[in-house]
Amino acid sequence: MIINWFPGHMTKSLREIDEKINLVDAVVYVLDSRAPFSCINPALNKVIGSKPIIFVLNKADMVPEREIKSWVSKLTLENTKAVKSDSTVSNSAKIVAENLRALCSDKIAKKKARGFNTVIRAIVIGVPNSGKSTLINNLCGKAKTATGNKAGVTRGQQWVKVGDYIEVLDTPGTLYPKLDNYEVALNLAFIGSIRDEVTDTYELSLELIKRLNRLGDALVARYGISPPDDPIAVLGKIAAKRGFVLRGGEPNIERASAAVIDDFRKGRMGKIILERADEYGKTLFIR
């Protein structure tokens, strides 16, 4: 299965991020906690340059706590901070604002010494469906940006005021111009960062079943089956368990495929992480 999705608005978004980066003091980099490495877009490394970064491990409620702690440790470096977040919980994004002020403390102190308060400006970036707009709405305490549980909801940039002294620039989700790493492409498709219309649901579900079989017993816990190594047989068992049957008694494999993907994305299989921090070296984020 070939996975690639880089529509025209993403090219425009990358260009606009490059144009606006000099206007901001810091970068808020939103990652889906289930696949943090795959969410770090190498096309943005040079664009960001030496700007301070706050990595927000979003949807943290969907992965084991120990795995989140490992990623926070790995991504917290000299000029970067990492925090966990569940942006659907009210006020959970306050830690992002606090870290923005901490990263920009020198600028704040210099302005204060001259008798001025300063406005910290940050740009919010990340792959589609990572939760950028939900995070911003959480920061503001009200809905100021469009959100949706699918890729490609935000299509343009917009400045949003967060309190009196913080402003953030919301940007559309951006992917790699070329998804040449198949594992990364799969991870992004699993978490919904690639439009379902450009993937094959059946093939994607088979790949997800393979991955889940390697990671533990999520399928057993969710569907009450003992999955064999053959993903096709697993889909048949799921269809039978759920009563997904076509005329003539044939299992509705298409419906079972969609159910597996949807159950994973919505956390119905329990806390699962696709990429553990200890699988990656110190060169995770190079700039």
N, C-alpha and C positions, 0 to 999 in steps of 0.2 A: 504494500500500500504506500503510495506516494503522498506525503503531506506537505503542502506549501500554501501559504495564504499571506499575501502582502499587497492589499489593495492600494489604490492611488492615494487615499487620504493619509495612509501611514507614511508615504514618502513626503507628503506635505508636512505632516506632523514632525518628522525627524528634522526637516529643514527649519521649521518654526522653533523647535526646541533649541537648535543651534543658534538661531538668531536672538532668542530671549535669554540664553544662559548668562550673559554678562549683566543682565538686569537683576539677577537674584543673588542672595547671600548664601543660599544652601539648597540642597536637593533632598526631597522626600521620595525615596525609592520604595515603592510598594511591591512586595513579593507575596505570592501565595505560599503559605507555610508548607503546603504539601509537596511543593517542588521548587524550593528557593533558587537552586543553581540554574534551573532551566528558565527562571523568570529574569535572570540578569542578562540583559541584552548587550552583547559586545559592540554593537553599532553605536551605543551611547557612551562607551568608555571615554573616547577622545573628546566627545562633546562636553561631558561633565568636567573634564580636566581636573583641577585641584580643588574644586568646590567641596565644602564639607557635605557629608551625606548622612542622612538618617535612613537606615534600612528598616522598613516597617514589615514585620512578619505577620501579615494579615491572615484572617481565618485561623487564628492560632487554636481556637477551640476544637478544630478538626484533626489535630495531630497530638501525639503523646507529649506531655509536658517536658520530659527529659530531652526529647529531640529539639524542642523549641529552645531550651536552654543551651544546647550545643551550638545551634545556629546563631543565637545571640552572641555567644562567646567568639565564634569564628569571624563574625562580621563586625565586631567592635574592634577598631584599630585606632591609629593615632588621630586620623581626621574623619573617622566615621563612628557612628553609634548605631546600635541595633536594638529595637524594642519589639515586643510582641503586641498584637492587637486583635481584638474581635470587634470590628467596627459596627456591628449590629447592636452592641451593648452601649447604652447611653453613657457619655463622658469617658469612654475607654480611650479616646484619642488624646486626652489631656497630656499624656506622657510624651506625645509627639511634640506638642507646643513647648513643653518644658525642656525637651532636648534641643529644640530649635534655638531657644534662648541660650542654652548652655554652649552650644557649638558656636554661636555668634556673640559670645560674652565680651570679646575684645571690642567689637564694634559698638555694642551697647555701652560699655564702660567709657569709651572715648567720647561718645556723644553726650553721655551723662556728665562728664567732666566739664563739658562746654555749656552745660545747662539745658541740653535738649534730650527729648525722648526720641528714640529711633524706631522706625518701622522695619521689621525683619521681613524680607520677601523670599519665598521659597517656591520652587517649581516641583510639582508632583508628577512623577513618571512611573511607568510600569507596563506590563503586558496587558492585553485586553482581559477584562473580567477578574482582575486581581483585587478590585475593591477600592480603586482610587477615589471615585466620586462619593462612595459611601463613607470613606474615611474623612473626606472634606466636610460632608454634611454633619458627621459626628463632631468634628472640630468646631463647627459653627453652632451646633446645637439645634439646627433646623435644616430642612431640605433646600439647598441652594443649587444643586447640580443634579442632572438626570442620572438615575441608576437603573440597573437591570441585570438579571442573572444570565447574561449571555454576552458574547464578545461583540464589541463595536458600538456600544450605546453612545459613548461620548465621541462626537465627531469634530469638535472644534475646541480651541483654547478659550479659557475665561478666567479672569482674576476674581478671587473671592476674598472678602475681608473676614479675618478671624479675630474677633476682639478689636482692641484699639491699636495694637502694635504689631500685628502679624497679618500678612497677606500671602495667599498662595495662588499659584497659577495651575489650574486643572488642565490636563492635556489628554488627548485621545490615547488609547492603548497602542503601543508600538511593538511589533515583532521584529525578528531578525529579517534582513532583506532576503537571506537565503537560509532555509532550514536544512543544512547539510548534515546535521547530527540527528540520526533517526531516533535515538533515545530521547533527546530533548524535544523533538517534534511530537513524539508520542505523549510525553509528559504534559506538554502544553495542550494537546488535544484532549487528554484525559480530564484535565481540570477546567476545560471549557474556554481556553484562551484562543482557540481556533474555531472559526464558525463551523457548526456541524454540517452545513450545506456543502463544504468542500472536503469532507471526509466520508468514508464508507462506515456507517454505523455498525454493520455486521463485523467487518474486519477490525474495527477499533475495539469492539467488545471482546473479540477473541484475544487481542493483544493485552487488554486490561485483565482478562481472566488469567492469562499466563503470568502477568506481573503479580496479581493478587495471590496466586498459588505459591509464588516464591516468597512472598512477604508474610504469609501466615494463614490463618483459618477464617478470614473475613467472609468468604463465600459460604462456608459451613455455618457460621453464626447467623448470617443473614437469611439464608434460604433453607437451612436444615438439610443439606445434602453433603455427601462425602465426594467431593469432586475428584474425578480421575485426572490423569495428566492431559487428556484430550479436551481442549476447550469447547469443541463442537458438542461433545457429549454433555458437558456442563450446561451449555445453553439448552439442550434438550431437557435436562432434568429440571432446570429453572422454569421452563415453559410448562412442564407437567405440574410442578408444585404450585404455580400461580394460576393454572387453568387457562393458559394462553394456547388455545387450540383452534385450528382452522377447520373448515368443513372436511369431513372425512376422517377426523381424528388426528390430523397431522399437527405437530407442534408449531406454534407461531414463533419461529425463530427470530423474525424481525422485531416483534414486540418484546421478546426476552432480551434481545441485544440492547434495545433502548432502555429497558428497565435496569440492566446492569450498570450502564453508564450513568443514568440518572441517580440511582441509589448511591453510587460512589461519590458523585459530585455533591450530593446533598447530605453526605455524612451518615447515611443510614447503615453503613457497614461498620461503623465504629471509627475510632481514631486511627488514621493511616497516614504514613509519610512515604513518599516515593523516593526521596533523596535524603540520605542521612549526612550530617555535616562531616563525620569522620571518613567519608568516602572521597573527600576532596582535599587537595593540598592548600598551601598558603597562597598560591597564585590564583585563587578563586576570582578576585576582582583586580584586574591589572589596569593601571592608567598612568 
